[in-house]
Amino acid sequence: MVNPLKNLTKKEWGIWVGSLLIISLTSILSQTHSLLTLIAAWIGITSLIFAAKGNVWAQILMIIFSVLYGIISWQFQYWGEMITYLGMTMPMAIWSTITWIKNPAKNGREVAIQRLTKRHMTGIAFFGIIVTIASYYILKAFHTPNLVFSTISITTSFVAATLTMLRSSYYALGYAANDIVLIILWGLASIENPVYISVLINFVIFLFNDMYGFICWRRREAASGEAPSN
């Protein structure tokens, strides 16, 4: 629970501030910008920067982001996104907060990284299939727009949230995959309503930050050798 701002490098300050500026300018230039979307984006970007550092505040901010993003999704009737973030991402972010606090790295400034075992991967695959099938039929019953992509979004969100809870460096790749799906979803939404163009831009920025997070975790894992096979 150390101050996450203390350990940011100059490059990370640049990425963080640059991302916030791009998102803010996109929102201001949009004739139909949404303050709620802007605030959610600020919180989401900050969470990703802290996650790249392995700081538990990332998960606390993700809880807040999940609530706000759930509201935004509800407004466009993207029931899959709303259900995913309020019913899955938020609870798993709470769980991840607990596991990250309980498993600090040796330096005490960040979470310890864990390597995935065959049991982990089998469990993710098994429950991922169940989540995908169940989500498809639930979303279909709600007449969710863009059903296939909405279902894929839930699957990638589940995988990403699970990898985060497991403290795997591949969590960021899971979220990057989810970002790509969301770029498609909100791109389609923007065609119907330009107000969601800012949401689309947000996830493009999120994709960049998630890839940076993956690089950071892999570098830390290689340098410290702290990830035991459990």
Sine and cosine of phi, psi and omega as CSV:
sin_phi,cos_phi,sin_psi,cos_psi,sin_omega,cos_omega
0.00,0.00,0.47,0.88,0.01,-1.00
-0.95,0.32,0.32,-0.95,0.03,-1.00
-0.87,0.49,0.90,-0.44,-0.08,-1.00
-0.94,0.35,-0.33,0.94,-0.04,-1.00
-0.98,0.21,-0.38,0.92,-0.08,-1.00
-0.92,0.39,-0.50,0.87,-0.13,-0.99
-0.98,-0.20,0.11,0.99,0.02,-1.00
-0.96,0.28,0.70,-0.71,0.08,-1.00
-0.99,0.14,0.16,-0.99,0.03,-1.00
-0.87,0.49,-0.62,0.79,0.03,-1.00
-0.90,0.44,-0.66,0.76,-0.01,-1.00
-0.94,0.34,-0.58,0.81,0.12,-0.99
-0.87,0.49,-0.66,0.75,0.01,-1.00
-0.90,0.44,-0.69,0.72,0.02,-1.00
-0.89,0.45,-0.70,0.72,-0.05,-1.00
-0.91,0.42,-0.81,0.59,-0.03,-1.00
-0.90,0.43,-0.66,0.75,0.03,-1.00
-0.87,0.49,-0.68,0.73,0.02,-1.00
-0.90,0.44,-0.68,0.74,0.01,-1.00
-0.90,0.44,-0.64,0.77,-0.01,-1.00
-0.92,0.40,-0.70,0.71,0.01,-1.00
-0.87,0.49,-0.71,0.70,0.00,-1.00
-0.90,0.43,-0.66,0.75,-0.02,-1.00
-0.92,0.40,-0.70,0.71,0.00,-1.00
-0.90,0.43,-0.63,0.77,0.03,-1.00
-0.88,0.48,-0.66,0.75,0.00,-1.00
-0.92,0.38,-0.68,0.73,-0.03,-1.00
-0.91,0.41,-0.65,0.76,-0.03,-1.00
-0.96,0.29,-0.34,0.94,0.04,-1.00
-0.96,0.30,0.76,-0.64,-0.03,-1.00
-0.94,0.33,-0.31,0.95,-0.03,-1.00
-0.81,-0.58,0.72,0.70,-0.07,-1.00
-0.93,0.36,0.44,-0.90,-0.02,-1.00
-0.89,-0.45,0.82,-0.57,0.01,-1.00
-0.90,0.43,-0.62,0.79,0.00,-1.00
-0.89,0.46,-0.67,0.74,0.03,-1.00
-0.89,0.46,-0.66,0.75,-0.01,-1.00
-0.90,0.43,-0.71,0.70,0.00,-1.00
-0.90,0.44,-0.67,0.74,0.02,-1.00
-0.87,0.49,-0.65,0.76,-0.01,-1.00
-0.91,0.41,-0.69,0.73,0.05,-1.00
-0.84,0.55,-0.73,0.68,-0.03,-1.00
-0.92,0.40,-0.66,0.75,-0.01,-1.00
-0.90,0.44,-0.70,0.71,0.02,-1.00
-0.89,0.45,-0.69,0.72,0.01,-1.00
-0.89,0.46,-0.63,0.77,0.04,-1.00
-0.88,0.48,-0.66,0.75,-0.02,-1.00
-0.92,0.38,-0.62,0.78,0.03,-1.00
-0.90,0.44,-0.69,0.72,0.01,-1.00
-0.93,0.37,-0.56,0.83,0.04,-1.00
-0.90,0.43,-0.63,0.78,0.03,-1.00
-0.86,0.50,-0.49,0.87,0.03,-1.00
-1.00,0.03,-0.06,1.00,-0.02,-1.00
0.95,0.31,0.46,0.89,-0.03,-1.00
-1.00,-0.07,0.70,-0.72,-0.10,-1.00
-0.90,0.43,-0.36,0.93,0.04,-1.00
-0.87,0.49,-0.39,0.92,0.05,-1.00
-0.86,0.51,-0.66,0.75,-0.03,-1.00
-0.96,0.29,-0.57,0.82,0.05,-1.00
-0.90,0.43,-0.69,0.73,0.04,-1.00
-0.92,0.38,-0.53,0.85,0.03,-1.00
-0.90,0.43,-0.54,0.84,0.06,-1.00
-0.88,0.47,-0.72,0.70,0.01,-1.00
-0.91,0.41,-0.70,0.72,0.00,-1.00
-0.87,0.50,-0.64,0.77,-0.03,-1.00
-0.86,0.50,-0.66,0.75,0.01,-1.00
-0.90,0.44,-0.74,0.67,-0.03,-1.00
-0.91,0.42,-0.68,0.73,-0.01,-1.00
-0.92,0.39,-0.55,0.84,0.06,-1.00
-0.88,0.47,-0.63,0.78,0.03,-1.00
-0.92,0.39,-0.70,0.72,0.02,-1.00
-0.87,0.48,-0.68,0.73,0.00,-1.00
-0.91,0.42,-0.62,0.79,0.04,-1.00
-0.88,0.47,-0.61,0.79,-0.02,-1.00
-0.89,0.45,-0.54,0.84,0.01,-1.00
-0.99,-0.11,0.02,1.00,-0.04,-1.00
0.90,0.43,0.52,0.85,0.18,-0.98
-1.00,0.09,0.98,0.20,-0.11,-0.99
-0.87,0.49,-0.56,0.83,0.01,-1.00
-0.88,0.47,-0.70,0.71,0.02,-1.00
-0.91,0.41,-0.66,0.75,0.00,-1.00
-0.89,0.45,-0.74,0.67,0.00,-1.00
-0.90,0.45,-0.66,0.75,-0.04,-1.00
-0.88,0.48,-0.78,0.62,-0.12,-0.99
-0.97,0.23,-0.58,0.82,0.01,-1.00
-0.99,0.11,-0.57,0.82,-0.08,-1.00
-0.99,-0.10,-0.27,0.96,-0.04,-1.00
-0.77,-0.63,-0.84,0.54,-0.07,-1.00
-0.88,0.48,-0.71,0.71,-0.01,-1.00
-0.89,0.45,-0.77,0.64,0.05,-1.00
-0.87,0.50,-0.62,0.78,-0.01,-1.00
-0.96,0.29,-0.47,0.88,0.10,-1.00
-0.93,0.38,-0.60,0.80,0.08,-1.00
-0.89,0.45,-0.71,0.70,0.03,-1.00
-0.89,0.46,-0.67,0.74,0.00,-1.00
-0.90,0.43,-0.60,0.80,0.05,-1.00
-0.84,0.54,-0.70,0.72,-0.01,-1.00
-0.92,0.40,-0.73,0.68,-0.04,-1.00
-0.93,0.38,-0.58,0.82,0.02,-1.00
-0.92,0.38,-0.63,0.77,0.03,-1.00
-0.91,0.42,-0.61,0.79,-0.06,-1.00
-0.98,0.19,-0.24,0.97,-0.06,-1.00
-0.79,-0.62,0.93,0.36,0.02,-1.00
-0.97,0.23,0.41,-0.91,0.11,-0.99
-0.95,0.30,0.17,-0.99,-0.05,-1.00
-0.87,0.49,-0.52,0.85,-0.01,-1.00
-0.98,0.19,-0.17,0.99,0.06,-1.00
0.97,0.23,0.04,1.00,-0.07,-1.00
-0.98,-0.18,-0.24,0.97,-0.10,-0.99
-0.51,-0.86,0.13,-0.99,-0.01,-1.00
-0.98,0.18,0.56,-0.83,0.08,-1.00
-0.96,0.27,0.63,-0.77,-0.01,-1.00
-1.00,0.04,0.62,-0.78,0.01,-1.00
-0.87,-0.50,0.72,-0.69,0.08,-1.00
-0.98,0.19,0.57,-0.82,0.03,-1.00
-0.97,0.23,0.64,-0.77,0.08,-1.00
-0.97,-0.23,0.14,-0.99,0.05,-1.00
-0.88,0.48,-0.56,0.83,0.03,-1.00
-0.90,0.43,-0.67,0.74,0.04,-1.00
-0.86,0.51,-0.76,0.65,-0.08,-1.00
-0.92,0.40,-0.61,0.79,0.04,-1.00
-0.90,0.43,-0.68,0.73,0.01,-1.00
-0.89,0.45,-0.68,0.73,0.01,-1.00
-0.88,0.47,-0.70,0.72,-0.01,-1.00
-0.90,0.43,-0.70,0.71,-0.05,-1.00
-0.89,0.45,-0.80,0.59,-0.03,-1.00
-0.95,0.32,-0.46,0.89,0.06,-1.00
-0.89,0.45,-0.65,0.76,0.03,-1.00
-0.90,0.43,-0.68,0.73,0.02,-1.00
-0.89,0.47,-0.72,0.69,0.00,-1.00
-0.87,0.49,-0.67,0.74,-0.03,-1.00
-0.89,0.45,-0.75,0.66,-0.03,-1.00
-0.91,0.42,-0.72,0.69,-0.02,-1.00
-0.90,0.44,-0.66,0.75,-0.03,-1.00
-0.90,0.44,-0.66,0.75,-0.03,-1.00
-0.84,0.54,-0.74,0.67,-0.07,-1.00
-0.96,0.28,-0.54,0.84,0.06,-1.00
-0.92,0.40,-0.72,0.69,-0.01,-1.00
-0.92,0.40,-0.58,0.82,0.04,-1.00
-0.89,0.45,-0.63,0.78,0.02,-1.00
-0.91,0.42,-0.50,0.87,0.01,-1.00
-1.00,0.03,0.05,1.00,-0.03,-1.00
0.81,0.58,0.73,0.69,-0.04,-1.00
-0.93,0.37,0.72,-0.69,0.06,-1.00
-0.89,0.46,0.55,-0.83,0.06,-1.00
0.79,0.62,0.85,0.52,-0.16,-0.99
-0.82,0.57,-0.73,0.69,-0.08,-1.00
-0.89,0.45,-0.75,0.66,-0.01,-1.00
-0.92,0.40,-0.56,0.83,0.04,-1.00
-0.90,0.43,-0.62,0.78,0.03,-1.00
-0.92,0.39,-0.70,0.71,0.03,-1.00
-0.88,0.48,-0.59,0.81,0.02,-1.00
-0.88,0.48,-0.66,0.76,0.02,-1.00
-0.90,0.43,-0.67,0.74,0.00,-1.00
-0.88,0.48,-0.76,0.65,-0.01,-1.00
-0.91,0.41,-0.56,0.83,0.05,-1.00
-0.91,0.42,-0.66,0.75,0.02,-1.00
-0.88,0.48,-0.74,0.68,-0.01,-1.00
-0.88,0.47,-0.71,0.70,-0.03,-1.00
-0.90,0.45,-0.71,0.70,-0.02,-1.00
-0.91,0.42,-0.61,0.79,0.02,-1.00
-0.92,0.40,-0.69,0.73,0.02,-1.00
-0.90,0.43,-0.56,0.83,0.07,-1.00
-0.90,0.43,-0.71,0.70,0.02,-1.00
-0.88,0.47,-0.58,0.82,0.00,-1.00
-0.99,0.15,-0.04,1.00,0.03,-1.00
0.89,0.46,0.63,0.78,0.01,-1.00
-1.00,-0.08,0.61,-0.80,0.03,-1.00
-0.91,0.41,-0.29,0.96,-0.01,-1.00
-0.99,0.16,0.00,1.00,0.05,-1.00
-0.83,0.56,-0.63,0.78,-0.08,-1.00
-0.93,0.37,-0.56,0.83,0.06,-1.00
-0.92,0.38,-0.57,0.82,0.06,-1.00
-0.89,0.46,-0.70,0.71,0.02,-1.00
-0.94,0.33,-0.53,0.85,0.06,-1.00
-0.89,0.45,-0.67,0.74,0.05,-1.00
-0.89,0.46,-0.65,0.76,0.04,-1.00
-0.90,0.43,-0.62,0.78,0.03,-1.00
-0.86,0.51,-0.67,0.74,-0.01,-1.00
-0.88,0.47,-0.68,0.73,0.03,-1.00
-0.90,0.44,-0.66,0.75,-0.02,-1.00
-0.94,0.35,-0.51,0.86,0.08,-1.00
-0.88,0.47,-0.65,0.76,0.05,-1.00
-0.92,0.39,-0.73,0.68,-0.03,-1.00
-0.87,0.50,-0.76,0.65,-0.05,-1.00
-0.98,0.22,-0.34,0.94,0.15,-0.99
-0.91,0.41,-0.69,0.73,0.05,-1.00
-0.91,0.41,-0.62,0.79,0.03,-1.00
-0.91,0.40,-0.59,0.81,-0.02,-1.00
-0.92,0.39,-0.47,0.88,0.05,-1.00
-0.90,0.44,-0.58,0.81,0.00,-1.00
-0.99,0.12,-0.57,0.82,-0.04,-1.00
-0.57,-0.82,0.93,-0.37,-0.06,-1.00
-0.87,0.49,-0.27,0.96,0.00,-1.00
-0.86,0.50,-0.41,0.91,-0.07,-1.00
-1.00,0.00,0.08,1.00,0.07,-1.00
-0.88,0.47,-0.61,0.79,0.02,-1.00
-0.90,0.44,-0.57,0.82,0.05,-1.00
-0.91,0.40,-0.65,0.76,0.04,-1.00
-0.86,0.52,-0.74,0.67,0.02,-1.00
-0.88,0.48,-0.62,0.78,0.00,-1.00
-0.83,0.55,-0.70,0.71,-0.07,-1.00
-0.97,0.25,-0.39,0.92,0.14,-0.99
-0.91,0.41,-0.68,0.73,0.05,-1.00
-0.92,0.40,-0.63,0.78,0.04,-1.00
-0.87,0.49,-0.65,0.76,-0.01,-1.00
-0.86,0.50,-0.71,0.70,0.02,-1.00
-0.87,0.49,-0.70,0.72,-0.03,-1.00
-0.94,0.35,-0.58,0.81,0.04,-1.00
-0.92,0.40,-0.62,0.78,0.04,-1.00
-0.91,0.40,-0.60,0.80,0.07,-1.00
-0.90,0.43,-0.64,0.77,0.03,-1.00
-0.88,0.48,-0.65,0.76,0.02,-1.00
-0.89,0.46,-0.69,0.72,0.02,-1.00
-0.87,0.49,-0.68,0.73,-0.01,-1.00
-0.89,0.46,-0.71,0.70,-0.03,-1.00
-0.92,0.39,-0.63,0.78,0.01,-1.00
-0.92,0.38,-0.61,0.79,0.05,-1.00
-0.91,0.41,-0.69,0.73,0.00,-1.00
-0.91,0.40,-0.64,0.77,0.02,-1.00
-0.89,0.45,-0.68,0.73,-0.02,-1.00
-0.94,0.34,-0.61,0.80,-0.07,-1.00
-0.96,0.28,-0.62,0.79,-0.11,-0.99
-0.99,-0.11,-0.44,0.90,-0.08,-1.00
0.87,0.50,0.56,0.83,-0.11,-0.99
-1.00,0.01,-0.02,1.00,-0.11,-0.99
-1.00,-0.09,0.99,-0.11,-0.01,-1.00
-0.97,0.23,0.42,-0.91,0.10,-0.99
-0.99,0.11,0.91,-0.42,-0.06,-1.00
-0.97,-0.24,0.00,0.00,0.00,0.00
